[in-house]
Amino acid sequence: MNSSPGVAPFQIVYSPHIPELLQQLNTTLVYSTYQAGKLVFLSPVGTEKLVQLPRTFNKPMGFGFHSDGQKMALATADEVIVFANSPSLAQHYPRSPEKYDALFVPRMTLYTGALDVHDLHWGADDKLYGVNTLFSCLCTFDSNYNFTPYWTPPQITEMASEDRCHLNGLALKNGTPKYATAFNRGNTAQSWRENINETGVVWDIDENAIIAEGLGMPHSPNLYDGELYVLTSANGELIKINPSTGSKEVVFQMDAFLRGMTKVGDYLFIAHSKLRQNSSTFAQLDISKKANRSGIVVLHLPSKSIQGEIQYQSSVDEIYEIHALPNVLRPNILNTKKEDHKLSLMTPDATYWAKNQER
């Protein structure tokens, strides 16, 4: 594996052909790590190197791109931040002009409160759908309320801040919420912490019914080519579920805590995390001692074969979400912690970098 030329502490090693693959796919990978407090862009530089751009946020979790690729929403500890992409601002970015081909700048912050929001998606109706894990529901976010409940698993008898079943994953079909994952079907506070190796479920939201059960910590449901894929993190499996019959096919397995995946062409990029040995929850898992590294594995889906891996040697232990950003090879993003974002001005017809005047 090649060593990353990036600056410490985010040291990685990776299979030599991964930069070439991302270059061919014309894609940048984006992932969130709440443990390190970063959203990270991982891009190819030519066919031989990878470059990273980590940006600090407060416990970043789920995030999603609008179908047009020009907006992104990110769930943090107690906010959802909405970003807009401006290639024009990127071109004239004062710190590094003509370096970036995309620049996501903050345009709106929704103050959700500490809801432990997991997955987050833009719907076809332009609404933001999120998994409100604390209140055991799917919800939407807007400027009127902290959240608006959209769907609740039928066993949940009241809206309470008790994380009853650890609802965590959401998959959309045709831009509408369709499937959700949870660690169990419980209805009492933190009930999911018992028997987490075998109590996970997948819900069909339209039917209000469980279509798969007996799963070990299901995460990251996704529809690819009309097929439903889920990661069962407790045993390091990628499974394919038949929603009609409930049958499950193990597509891929590795001794790792798999969580977060994205598909580009024939390739799945699956994130995996290094488990905390002092965690009472993780200690219950069969793979707890084997899941000793973090990174991204590249799976060729038609052949079900591993095509390479990116491994972190420092800083990043736990990854939550990963997405592909197509047709972008050197993106940047601004957070709200520094003054730069206040100088990036956009109108419907033009963009400007304001001058940083002394006050």
Residue frames as qw, qx, qy, qz and C-alpha x, y, z in Angstrom:
[[0.000, 0.886, 0.464, 0.000, 0.00, 0.00, 0.00],
 [0.370, 0.501, -0.028, 0.782, 1.09, 3.56, -0.69],
 [0.291, -0.469, -0.477, 0.684, 1.41, 6.13, 2.10],
 [0.139, 0.902, 0.397, 0.098, -0.66, 9.29, 1.91],
 [0.452, 0.315, -0.072, 0.831, 1.22, 12.50, 1.13],
 [0.303, -0.809, -0.275, -0.422, -1.28, 14.31, 3.36],
 [0.035, 0.559, -0.495, 0.664, -0.27, 16.17, 6.48],
 [0.376, -0.223, -0.834, 0.337, -0.41, 14.34, 9.82],
 [0.392, -0.258, 0.840, -0.272, -2.31, 13.45, 11.91],
 [0.822, 0.305, 0.223, -0.426, -4.69, 11.96, 9.31],
 [0.023, -0.505, 0.808, 0.302, -2.25, 9.32, 8.10],
 [0.881, 0.225, 0.233, -0.345, -3.53, 6.69, 5.67],
 [0.198, -0.309, 0.835, 0.409, -2.21, 3.84, 3.60],
 [0.712, 0.427, 0.208, -0.517, -4.05, 2.61, 0.55],
 [0.777, 0.182, 0.550, 0.248, -3.96, 0.10, -2.27],
 [0.311, -0.301, 0.364, 0.824, -1.90, 1.53, -5.14],
 [0.098, 0.294, 0.690, 0.655, -4.68, 1.49, -7.74],
 [0.038, -0.699, -0.646, 0.304, -7.34, 3.31, -5.67],
 [0.002, -0.606, 0.048, 0.794, -6.33, 6.82, -6.85],
 [0.041, 0.116, -0.717, -0.686, -6.54, 5.60, -10.45],
 [0.042, -0.454, -0.886, -0.082, -9.96, 4.04, -9.79],
 [0.017, -0.734, -0.436, 0.521, -11.36, 7.25, -8.29],
 [0.013, -0.466, 0.350, 0.813, -9.87, 9.22, -11.17],
 [0.038, -0.101, -0.851, -0.514, -11.55, 6.91, -13.67],
 [0.101, -0.609, -0.784, 0.073, -14.84, 7.17, -11.79],
 [0.083, 0.496, 0.102, 0.858, -14.38, 10.96, -11.68],
 [0.608, -0.651, -0.387, -0.237, -15.37, 10.88, -8.03],
 [0.053, 0.464, -0.581, 0.666, -14.44, 12.22, -4.62],
 [0.551, -0.400, -0.729, 0.074, -15.39, 10.29, -1.48],
 [0.204, -0.547, 0.228, -0.779, -16.88, 12.16, 1.47],
 [0.623, -0.323, -0.706, 0.091, -17.24, 10.68, 4.94],
 [0.360, -0.746, 0.128, -0.546, -18.17, 11.81, 8.44],
 [0.623, -0.041, -0.673, 0.397, -16.38, 10.83, 11.63],
 [0.442, -0.809, -0.151, -0.357, -18.15, 12.00, 14.77],
 [0.831, -0.418, -0.114, 0.349, -15.31, 10.56, 16.87],
 [0.559, -0.028, 0.089, 0.824, -12.76, 12.88, 15.24],
 [0.067, 0.771, 0.306, -0.555, -15.26, 15.69, 14.71],
 [0.064, -0.432, 0.500, 0.748, -14.61, 15.95, 10.97],
 [0.769, 0.555, 0.262, -0.178, -16.20, 15.81, 7.56],
 [0.411, -0.487, 0.592, 0.494, -13.47, 14.60, 5.20],
 [0.707, 0.644, -0.097, -0.276, -13.13, 14.88, 1.41],
 [0.630, -0.332, 0.637, 0.295, -10.90, 12.17, -0.06],
 [0.598, 0.747, -0.015, -0.289, -9.86, 12.91, -3.65],
 [0.863, 0.095, 0.254, 0.426, -7.47, 11.48, -6.25],
 [0.015, 0.855, -0.292, -0.428, -4.53, 13.51, -7.46],
 [0.351, 0.498, -0.716, -0.342, -3.78, 12.04, -10.83],
 [0.880, -0.005, -0.402, -0.252, -3.58, 8.24, -10.77],
 [0.645, 0.171, -0.625, 0.405, -1.07, 7.74, -7.96],
 [0.163, 0.051, -0.561, 0.810, -2.00, 9.85, -4.93],
 [0.286, -0.721, -0.615, -0.143, -4.90, 10.65, -2.63],
 [0.118, 0.277, -0.267, 0.915, -5.39, 13.98, -0.91],
 [0.294, -0.580, -0.740, 0.169, -7.57, 14.64, 2.13],
 [0.056, -0.427, 0.051, -0.901, -9.44, 17.75, 3.22],
 [0.357, -0.459, -0.768, 0.268, -10.76, 17.38, 6.80],
 [0.125, -0.494, -0.033, -0.860, -13.09, 20.09, 8.06],
 [0.108, -0.069, -0.786, 0.605, -14.15, 20.45, 11.71],
 [0.499, -0.415, -0.310, -0.695, -17.78, 20.13, 12.79],
 [0.375, -0.319, 0.632, -0.598, -19.41, 19.32, 16.12],
 [0.490, 0.035, 0.853, -0.174, -20.10, 15.57, 16.03],
 [0.483, 0.344, -0.403, -0.697, -20.94, 15.23, 12.31],
 [0.582, 0.059, 0.790, -0.181, -23.20, 12.24, 11.58],
 [0.551, 0.463, 0.667, 0.194, -25.51, 11.67, 8.63],
 [0.084, 0.579, -0.173, -0.792, -25.34, 13.88, 5.57],
 [0.587, 0.433, 0.669, 0.142, -26.84, 13.90, 2.13],
 [0.108, -0.211, 0.381, 0.893, -26.58, 15.59, -1.23],
 [0.554, 0.508, 0.218, -0.623, -29.53, 17.01, -3.13],
 [0.798, 0.328, 0.491, 0.121, -30.33, 15.20, -6.37],
 [0.473, 0.873, -0.022, 0.116, -28.83, 18.10, -8.32],
 [0.818, 0.021, -0.173, 0.548, -25.54, 17.69, -6.43],
 [0.231, 0.582, -0.061, 0.778, -25.44, 21.40, -5.62],
 [0.464, -0.633, 0.199, -0.587, -26.75, 21.29, -2.05],
 [0.569, 0.028, -0.779, 0.263, -25.67, 19.28, 0.94],
 [0.558, -0.665, 0.048, -0.493, -27.13, 18.93, 4.42],
 [0.492, 0.232, -0.736, 0.403, -25.13, 17.74, 7.44],
 [0.677, -0.656, -0.246, -0.224, -26.46, 16.60, 10.82],
 [0.307, 0.445, -0.589, 0.601, -24.27, 17.63, 13.75],
 [0.193, -0.107, -0.814, 0.538, -24.66, 17.37, 17.53],
 [0.103, 0.576, 0.625, -0.517, -27.57, 19.81, 17.70],
 [0.294, 0.638, -0.107, -0.703, -27.89, 21.41, 14.26],
 [0.710, 0.373, 0.527, 0.282, -28.53, 20.58, 10.62],
 [0.089, -0.653, 0.246, 0.710, -26.37, 22.76, 8.39],
 [0.699, 0.600, 0.387, 0.044, -27.31, 23.31, 4.74],
 [0.343, -0.491, 0.417, 0.684, -24.55, 24.08, 2.23],
 [0.655, 0.722, 0.143, -0.173, -24.62, 25.30, -1.37],
 [0.722, -0.081, 0.379, 0.573, -21.94, 24.53, -3.92],
 [0.293, 0.927, 0.001, -0.235, -20.44, 27.40, -5.91],
 [0.831, 0.168, 0.190, 0.495, -17.78, 26.51, -8.49],
 [0.267, 0.821, 0.027, 0.503, -17.37, 30.26, -9.07],
 [0.460, -0.834, 0.232, -0.197, -16.51, 30.93, -5.42],
 [0.910, -0.225, 0.250, 0.243, -14.21, 27.90, -5.54],
 [0.689, 0.531, 0.106, 0.481, -12.35, 29.30, -8.55],
 [0.152, 0.735, -0.146, 0.644, -11.62, 32.55, -6.73],
 [0.750, -0.597, -0.262, 0.109, -11.20, 31.20, -3.20],
 [0.020, 0.950, -0.261, 0.171, -8.85, 33.82, -1.66],
 [0.623, -0.593, 0.509, 0.038, -6.68, 31.31, 0.20],
 [0.462, -0.170, 0.781, 0.384, -6.07, 29.11, -2.87],
 [0.542, 0.572, -0.020, -0.615, -7.41, 30.51, -6.14],
 [0.663, 0.468, -0.472, -0.344, -7.88, 28.12, -9.08],
 [0.040, -0.339, 0.922, -0.185, -7.27, 25.09, -6.87],
 [0.359, 0.189, 0.837, -0.367, -10.78, 23.74, -6.19],
 [0.143, -0.148, -0.698, -0.686, -13.55, 22.69, -8.57],
 [0.454, -0.620, -0.555, -0.319, -16.31, 22.90, -5.95],
 [0.124, 0.170, -0.533, 0.820, -16.86, 24.84, -2.75],
 [0.415, -0.590, -0.672, -0.170, -19.69, 24.05, -0.36],
 [0.076, 0.260, -0.320, 0.908, -20.50, 27.10, 1.75],
 [0.039, -0.413, -0.805, 0.425, -22.97, 27.31, 4.68],
 [0.121, -0.315, -0.370, -0.866, -26.26, 28.89, 3.71],
 [0.616, -0.477, -0.122, -0.615, -28.66, 27.90, 6.48],
 [0.175, 0.152, -0.879, 0.417, -28.51, 26.40, 9.98],
 [0.658, -0.431, -0.374, -0.491, -31.49, 24.61, 11.49],
 [0.115, -0.423, 0.696, -0.570, -31.34, 24.43, 15.28],
 [0.678, -0.147, -0.648, -0.314, -32.67, 20.95, 15.90],
 [0.646, -0.567, 0.367, -0.356, -31.53, 20.40, 19.46],
 [0.062, -0.455, 0.889, 0.000, -29.60, 17.30, 20.51],
 [0.849, 0.119, 0.064, -0.511, -31.72, 14.65, 18.79],
 [0.511, -0.301, 0.781, 0.197, -28.91, 12.21, 17.92],
 [0.702, 0.589, -0.021, -0.400, -29.83, 12.51, 14.24],
 [0.659, -0.181, 0.655, 0.322, -28.38, 9.62, 12.23],
 [0.414, 0.257, 0.638, 0.596, -29.16, 9.27, 8.50],
 [0.159, 0.674, 0.159, -0.704, -30.20, 12.41, 6.61],
 [0.402, 0.244, 0.711, 0.523, -31.63, 12.65, 3.07],
 [0.268, 0.293, -0.109, -0.911, -33.08, 15.18, 0.66],
 [0.519, 0.379, 0.753, -0.143, -36.45, 14.01, -0.61],
 [0.297, 0.358, 0.610, 0.642, -37.86, 14.49, -4.08],
 [0.111, -0.868, -0.455, -0.165, -40.17, 17.07, -2.49],
 [0.285, 0.636, -0.247, 0.673, -37.10, 19.09, -1.38],
 [0.641, -0.701, 0.076, -0.304, -37.79, 18.24, 2.25],
 [0.198, 0.520, -0.774, 0.303, -35.02, 17.14, 4.59],
 [0.890, -0.298, -0.218, -0.265, -35.80, 13.71, 6.06],
 [0.136, 0.563, -0.723, 0.377, -33.81, 12.54, 9.05],
 [0.717, -0.271, -0.640, 0.043, -33.68, 9.66, 11.49],
 [0.292, -0.670, 0.291, -0.618, -34.41, 11.14, 14.91],
 [0.584, 0.053, -0.790, 0.177, -32.86, 8.39, 17.00],
 [0.005, -0.086, 0.624, -0.777, -33.53, 10.00, 20.37],
 [0.537, 0.132, 0.280, -0.785, -37.29, 10.23, 19.71],
 [0.423, 0.070, 0.902, 0.060, -37.50, 6.91, 17.79],
 [0.522, 0.700, 0.423, -0.243, -39.00, 8.44, 14.67],
 [0.456, 0.263, 0.397, 0.752, -38.36, 9.67, 11.17],
 [0.013, -0.812, -0.334, 0.478, -38.88, 13.39, 10.87],
 [0.474, 0.659, 0.212, 0.545, -38.51, 16.40, 8.63],
 [0.431, -0.459, -0.174, 0.757, -36.61, 19.59, 9.40],
 [0.232, 0.706, 0.323, 0.586, -37.54, 23.16, 8.56],
 [0.180, 0.308, -0.270, 0.894, -37.47, 26.65, 10.08],
 [0.523, -0.522, -0.221, -0.636, -40.77, 26.26, 11.93],
 [0.838, -0.501, 0.086, -0.201, -39.94, 23.61, 14.53],
 [0.342, -0.602, 0.718, 0.077, -37.00, 21.64, 15.91],
 [0.007, -0.087, 0.934, 0.346, -38.45, 18.64, 14.06],
 [0.690, 0.088, 0.014, -0.718, -41.75, 17.42, 12.64],
 [0.529, -0.107, 0.840, -0.056, -42.49, 13.68, 13.11],
 [0.470, 0.335, -0.521, -0.629, -43.05, 11.85, 9.82],
 [0.843, -0.038, -0.484, -0.232, -43.18, 8.14, 10.74],
 [0.361, -0.529, 0.660, -0.393, -42.81, 6.16, 13.92],
 [0.292, 0.070, -0.951, -0.070, -42.41, 2.36, 14.21],
 [0.565, -0.438, -0.408, -0.568, -45.86, 1.07, 15.24],
 [0.682, -0.348, -0.587, 0.264, -44.66, -0.36, 18.55],
 [0.260, 0.062, -0.296, 0.917, -43.62, 3.10, 19.78],
 [0.172, -0.669, -0.723, 0.025, -46.52, 4.23, 21.97],
 [0.125, -0.955, -0.194, 0.185, -45.47, 7.79, 22.71],
 [0.495, 0.716, -0.151, 0.469, -43.06, 10.47, 21.56],
 [0.637, -0.762, 0.082, 0.085, -40.33, 10.42, 24.21],
 [0.298, 0.809, -0.495, 0.104, -36.63, 11.28, 24.26],
 [0.756, -0.420, 0.475, -0.162, -35.62, 7.72, 25.21],
 [0.299, 0.518, -0.755, -0.269, -33.97, 6.13, 22.14],
 [0.799, -0.126, 0.411, -0.420, -36.23, 3.13, 22.55],
 [0.930, 0.213, 0.300, 0.025, -35.25, 1.00, 19.53],
 [0.355, -0.535, 0.447, 0.623, -32.19, 2.83, 18.15],
 [0.615, 0.715, 0.331, 0.032, -33.80, 3.72, 14.85],
 [0.427, -0.596, 0.319, 0.601, -30.80, 4.72, 12.72],
 [0.265, -0.130, 0.669, 0.682, -30.94, 4.06, 8.97],
 [0.495, 0.625, 0.333, -0.503, -33.14, 5.35, 6.16],
 [0.312, -0.011, 0.707, 0.635, -33.39, 4.47, 2.47],
 [0.421, 0.505, 0.116, -0.744, -35.45, 6.46, -0.02],
 [0.440, 0.245, 0.791, 0.347, -37.22, 5.04, -3.06],
 [0.204, 0.639, 0.480, 0.565, -37.99, 7.52, -5.84],
 [0.097, 0.426, -0.160, 0.885, -37.16, 10.28, -3.38],
 [0.632, -0.509, -0.045, -0.583, -39.59, 9.12, -0.68],
 [0.277, -0.443, 0.782, -0.340, -38.75, 7.33, 2.60],
 [0.792, 0.088, -0.469, -0.380, -39.19, 3.60, 2.07],
 [0.853, -0.143, -0.472, 0.174, -37.01, 1.47, 4.40],
 [0.233, -0.796, 0.359, -0.428, -35.70, 2.03, 7.92],
 [0.698, 0.067, -0.662, 0.265, -33.36, 0.07, 10.17],
 [0.478, -0.698, 0.241, -0.476, -33.45, -0.27, 13.95],
 [0.122, 0.415, -0.866, 0.253, -31.59, -2.35, 16.52],
 [0.017, 0.210, 0.956, -0.206, -34.79, -3.88, 17.89],
 [0.253, -0.519, -0.552, -0.602, -38.56, -3.48, 18.11],
 [0.359, -0.331, -0.659, 0.572, -38.52, -2.29, 21.72],
 [0.148, -0.756, -0.346, -0.535, -40.75, 0.31, 23.34],
 [0.583, -0.782, -0.136, 0.175, -38.86, 1.16, 26.52],
 [0.020, 0.947, -0.317, -0.046, -35.89, 3.45, 27.09],
 [0.036, 0.671, -0.738, -0.063, -32.63, 2.05, 25.70],
 [0.887, -0.048, 0.387, -0.248, -34.18, -1.41, 25.28],
 [0.776, 0.585, -0.229, -0.043, -32.04, -2.04, 22.21],
 [0.010, -0.733, 0.659, -0.168, -28.89, -2.53, 24.29],
 [0.676, -0.202, 0.683, -0.188, -29.86, -6.14, 25.05],
 [0.725, 0.188, 0.647, 0.145, -28.99, -8.92, 22.57],
 [0.263, 0.781, -0.159, -0.544, -27.73, -6.48, 19.94],
 [0.171, -0.320, 0.837, 0.410, -26.23, -9.35, 17.93],
 [0.045, 0.197, 0.942, 0.269, -29.62, -10.69, 16.90],
 [0.125, 0.616, 0.656, -0.418, -32.53, -8.27, 17.43],
 [0.012, 0.376, -0.232, -0.897, -32.14, -5.83, 14.51],
 [0.474, 0.560, 0.674, -0.088, -34.99, -5.21, 12.07],
 [0.085, -0.034, 0.419, 0.903, -35.73, -3.55, 8.73],
 [0.325, 0.549, 0.571, -0.517, -39.05, -1.77, 8.34],
 [0.180, 0.405, 0.596, 0.670, -41.06, -1.14, 5.16],
 [0.035, 0.194, 0.303, -0.932, -42.37, 2.33, 5.93],
 [0.433, -0.031, -0.401, -0.807, -45.23, 2.19, 3.42],
 [0.650, -0.214, -0.694, -0.223, -46.49, -1.13, 4.75],
 [0.438, -0.627, 0.350, -0.541, -45.70, -0.28, 8.38],
 [0.983, -0.144, 0.040, -0.107, -44.29, -3.78, 8.67],
 [0.406, -0.624, 0.637, 0.200, -41.02, -5.56, 9.40],
 [0.813, 0.490, -0.225, -0.219, -39.54, -7.22, 6.30],
 [0.714, 0.289, -0.556, 0.313, -36.37, -8.61, 7.90],
 [0.560, -0.742, 0.199, -0.310, -35.42, -9.41, 11.49],
 [0.936, -0.272, 0.106, 0.199, -32.83, -11.23, 13.57],
 [0.593, 0.660, -0.117, 0.446, -30.11, -8.88, 12.32],
 [0.673, -0.411, -0.209, 0.578, -26.99, -7.76, 14.16],
 [0.188, -0.667, -0.033, 0.720, -26.97, -3.96, 14.42],
 [0.524, 0.543, 0.513, 0.409, -28.29, -3.10, 10.93],
 [0.118, -0.677, 0.036, 0.726, -27.07, 0.18, 9.42],
 [0.007, 0.480, -0.478, -0.736, -26.95, 2.06, 6.13],
 [0.596, 0.424, 0.681, -0.021, -29.90, 0.67, 4.12],
 [0.108, 0.527, -0.366, -0.759, -29.55, 1.55, 0.43],
 [0.776, 0.465, 0.401, -0.143, -31.34, 0.72, -2.80],
 [0.089, -0.553, 0.612, 0.559, -28.92, -0.09, -5.61],
 [0.265, 0.130, -0.776, -0.558, -30.32, -1.09, -9.00],
 [0.689, -0.249, -0.299, -0.612, -33.64, -1.81, -7.34],
 [0.760, -0.147, -0.608, 0.175, -32.10, -4.16, -4.75],
 [0.459, -0.829, 0.078, -0.310, -32.12, -3.50, -1.00],
 [0.683, 0.221, -0.514, 0.470, -28.70, -3.73, 0.69],
 [0.526, -0.811, 0.044, -0.254, -28.04, -3.41, 4.42],
 [0.387, 0.462, -0.679, 0.420, -24.88, -3.57, 6.54],
 [0.794, -0.556, -0.224, -0.105, -25.14, -5.73, 9.65],
 [0.114, 0.814, -0.450, 0.349, -22.38, -4.14, 11.67],
 [0.695, -0.529, 0.419, -0.249, -22.30, -6.67, 14.52],
 [0.858, -0.078, 0.482, 0.161, -21.00, -9.44, 12.26],
 [0.167, -0.552, 0.494, 0.651, -19.36, -7.45, 9.47],
 [0.425, 0.289, 0.810, 0.282, -21.75, -8.47, 6.72],
 [0.306, 0.259, -0.242, -0.883, -23.22, -6.80, 3.66],
 [0.346, 0.265, 0.897, -0.073, -26.56, -8.47, 3.00],
 [0.261, -0.035, -0.459, -0.849, -29.15, -8.22, 0.26],
 [0.312, 0.231, 0.753, -0.531, -32.77, -8.48, 1.37],
 [0.110, -0.311, -0.744, -0.581, -35.77, -9.56, -0.67],
 [0.270, -0.081, 0.316, -0.906, -38.54, -7.28, 0.66],
 [0.705, -0.067, -0.349, -0.614, -41.28, -9.65, -0.57],
 [0.855, -0.111, -0.506, -0.021, -40.03, -12.80, 1.13],
 [0.522, -0.807, 0.237, -0.140, -37.69, -11.48, 3.80],
 [0.949, 0.023, 0.027, 0.313, -34.93, -13.75, 2.55],
 [0.182, -0.919, 0.304, 0.173, -31.38, -12.58, 3.14],
 [0.887, 0.340, -0.058, 0.307, -28.28, -13.20, 1.06],
 [0.504, -0.721, 0.196, 0.433, -24.82, -12.51, 2.46],
 [0.606, 0.790, -0.048, 0.085, -22.99, -10.66, -0.30],
 [0.473, 0.567, -0.434, 0.516, -19.77, -9.94, 1.55],
 [0.718, -0.684, -0.126, 0.005, -18.23, -10.44, 5.00],
 [0.515, 0.478, -0.436, 0.562, -15.13, -9.16, 6.74],
 [0.588, -0.465, -0.513, 0.419, -13.97, -9.02, 10.35],
 [0.171, 0.095, -0.056, 0.979, -14.82, -5.36, 10.73],
 [0.126, 0.600, 0.588, -0.528, -17.57, -3.07, 12.01],
 [0.215, 0.278, 0.566, 0.746, -19.14, -2.06, 8.70],
 [0.047, 0.768, 0.509, -0.386, -21.18, 1.16, 8.66],
 [0.171, 0.792, -0.121, -0.574, -21.68, 3.56, 5.78],
 [0.551, 0.044, 0.691, 0.465, -21.56, 2.69, 2.08],
 [0.380, 0.706, -0.026, -0.597, -21.90, 4.33, -1.31],
 [0.745, 0.227, 0.575, 0.250, -21.99, 2.93, -4.86],
 [0.209, 0.743, -0.301, -0.560, -20.22, 4.31, -7.94],
 [0.513, 0.407, -0.666, -0.356, -20.54, 2.26, -11.11],
 [0.841, -0.071, -0.527, -0.100, -19.89, -1.37, -10.19],
 [0.468, 0.176, -0.615, 0.610, -18.05, -0.47, -7.00],
 [0.545, -0.769, -0.296, -0.157, -19.22, -0.25, -3.42],
 [0.279, 0.462, -0.489, 0.685, -17.14, 1.85, -1.04],
 [0.702, -0.562, -0.418, -0.126, -17.86, 0.50, 2.44],
 [0.034, -0.705, 0.449, -0.548, -16.61, 2.26, 5.57],
 [0.803, -0.303, -0.501, 0.113, -15.45, 0.32, 8.61],
 [0.253, -0.828, 0.222, -0.449, -14.64, 1.44, 12.14],
 [0.434, 0.205, -0.752, 0.452, -12.27, 0.51, 14.92],
 [0.589, -0.625, -0.447, -0.250, -14.32, -0.48, 17.95],
 [0.171, -0.674, 0.435, -0.572, -13.80, 1.05, 21.37],
 [0.547, 0.012, -0.819, 0.172, -12.66, -1.73, 23.67],
 [0.044, -0.069, -0.645, 0.760, -13.99, 0.12, 26.73],
 [0.498, -0.060, -0.169, -0.848, -17.52, 0.29, 25.32],
 [0.461, 0.004, 0.802, -0.380, -20.03, -1.98, 27.08],
 [0.732, 0.489, 0.146, -0.451, -22.13, -2.04, 23.89],
 [0.552, 0.629, -0.518, -0.177, -19.33, -2.93, 21.50],
 [0.173, -0.433, 0.864, -0.191, -17.88, -5.49, 23.92],
 [0.731, 0.132, 0.547, -0.386, -20.93, -7.69, 23.29],
 [0.694, 0.595, -0.203, -0.350, -20.09, -8.09, 19.60],
 [0.962, -0.005, 0.216, 0.168, -18.54, -11.24, 18.20],
 [0.680, 0.529, 0.021, 0.508, -16.13, -9.13, 16.14],
 [0.288, -0.957, -0.019, -0.001, -15.22, -6.71, 18.95],
 [0.586, -0.603, 0.391, 0.374, -11.58, -7.79, 19.15],
 [0.649, 0.213, 0.536, 0.496, -11.20, -8.29, 15.39],
 [0.250, 0.874, 0.294, 0.294, -12.47, -4.84, 14.38],
 [0.602, -0.577, -0.012, 0.552, -9.12, -3.20, 15.10],
 [0.310, -0.108, 0.332, 0.884, -8.76, -0.80, 12.18],
 [0.339, 0.728, 0.385, -0.456, -10.76, 1.88, 10.39],
 [0.118, -0.321, 0.554, 0.759, -10.98, 2.90, 6.77],
 [0.670, 0.450, 0.023, -0.590, -12.80, 2.17, 3.52],
 [0.496, -0.082, 0.827, 0.252, -12.90, -1.12, 1.63],
 [0.426, 0.417, -0.348, -0.724, -13.60, -1.21, -2.12],
 [0.561, 0.110, 0.815, -0.097, -15.91, -4.02, -3.24],
 [0.245, 0.159, -0.627, -0.722, -16.53, -4.91, -6.89],
 [0.625, 0.043, 0.433, -0.648, -20.21, -5.77, -6.56],
 [0.814, 0.302, -0.294, -0.399, -20.69, -8.02, -9.65],
 [0.673, 0.281, -0.668, 0.151, -17.83, -10.31, -8.63],
 [0.715, -0.677, -0.093, -0.150, -18.20, -9.74, -4.85],
 [0.823, 0.026, -0.175, 0.539, -14.43, -9.32, -4.63],
 [0.338, -0.850, -0.025, 0.403, -12.37, -6.82, -2.66],
 [0.634, 0.659, 0.087, 0.395, -10.52, -4.47, -5.00],
 [0.394, 0.405, -0.304, 0.767, -8.58, -2.48, -2.42],
 [0.501, -0.716, -0.457, 0.168, -8.68, -0.69, 0.90],
 [0.117, 0.692, -0.217, 0.678, -7.90, 2.64, 2.53],
 [0.695, -0.448, -0.498, 0.261, -6.69, 2.30, 6.11],
 [0.128, -0.896, 0.129, -0.405, -6.25, 4.99, 8.75],
 [0.695, 0.063, -0.518, 0.495, -3.17, 4.85, 10.91],
 [0.221, -0.183, -0.453, 0.844, -4.09, 7.84, 13.08],
 [0.196, 0.043, 0.061, -0.978, -6.90, 10.19, 14.10],
 [0.662, 0.003, -0.236, -0.711, -9.88, 8.37, 12.59],
 [0.168, -0.103, 0.954, -0.224, -11.28, 5.40, 14.51],
 [0.327, 0.458, 0.792, -0.235, -15.00, 5.59, 13.80],
 [0.092, 0.023, -0.469, -0.878, -16.74, 6.48, 10.53],
 [0.452, 0.341, 0.606, -0.559, -20.49, 6.99, 10.37],
 [0.638, 0.658, 0.337, -0.216, -21.51, 7.89, 6.80],
 [0.342, -0.308, 0.556, 0.692, -19.89, 7.91, 3.38],
 [0.579, 0.710, 0.316, -0.246, -21.07, 9.34, 0.06],
 [0.576, 0.101, 0.438, 0.683, -19.63, 9.71, -3.41],
 [0.157, 0.794, 0.079, -0.581, -19.46, 13.16, -4.96],
 [0.717, 0.319, 0.497, 0.371, -19.46, 12.53, -8.74],
 [0.449, 0.723, 0.224, 0.474, -17.84, 14.77, -11.33],
 [0.209, -0.937, 0.191, -0.206, -15.83, 16.56, -8.65],
 [0.862, 0.152, -0.322, 0.361, -12.13, 15.89, -8.11],
 [0.429, 0.078, -0.390, 0.811, -10.99, 18.67, -5.76],
 [0.306, -0.767, -0.404, -0.393, -13.81, 20.00, -3.57],
 [0.200, 0.151, -0.515, 0.819, -13.62, 22.23, -0.53],
 [0.399, -0.691, -0.565, -0.212, -16.09, 23.03, 2.22],
 [0.053, 0.433, -0.351, 0.828, -16.28, 25.87, 4.77],
 [0.385, -0.481, -0.754, 0.226, -17.60, 25.47, 8.28],
 [0.175, -0.872, -0.232, -0.394, -19.13, 28.12, 10.52],
 [0.720, -0.559, -0.147, 0.383, -16.26, 28.10, 13.01],
 [0.465, -0.208, 0.183, 0.841, -14.07, 30.45, 10.97],
 [0.184, 0.654, 0.141, -0.720, -14.82, 33.83, 9.43],
 [0.131, -0.158, 0.708, 0.676, -14.18, 32.71, 5.83],
 [0.127, 0.462, 0.858, 0.186, -17.74, 31.61, 5.23],
 [0.036, 0.789, 0.397, -0.469, -19.07, 35.09, 6.05],
 [0.036, -0.589, 0.353, 0.726, -17.11, 36.51, 3.13],
 [0.140, 0.074, 0.866, 0.473, -18.60, 34.14, 0.55],
 [0.377, 0.423, 0.281, -0.775, -21.55, 35.94, -0.99],
 [0.173, 0.178, 0.864, 0.439, -24.02, 34.49, -3.48],
 [0.473, 0.362, 0.163, -0.787, -26.96, 35.98, -5.36],
 [0.799, 0.363, 0.461, -0.129, -29.06, 34.22, -8.03],
 [0.634, 0.772, 0.006, 0.054, -26.91, 35.89, -10.68],
 [0.399, 0.715, -0.432, 0.378, -23.43, 36.37, -9.24],
 [0.817, -0.437, -0.255, 0.278, -20.92, 35.51, -6.52],
 [0.132, 0.856, -0.256, 0.429, -18.53, 37.70, -4.58],
 [0.704, -0.223, -0.446, 0.506, -15.74, 37.39, -2.06],
 [0.199, -0.956, -0.102, -0.188, -16.18, 40.29, 0.35],
 [0.388, 0.549, -0.477, 0.567, -13.16, 41.99, 1.81],
 [0.662, -0.456, -0.522, 0.285, -12.30, 41.10, 5.38],
 [0.051, 0.748, -0.083, 0.656, -12.49, 44.54, 6.99],
 [0.359, -0.009, -0.661, 0.659, -11.06, 45.25, 10.40],
 [0.371, -0.738, -0.454, -0.332, -13.63, 46.15, 13.03]]
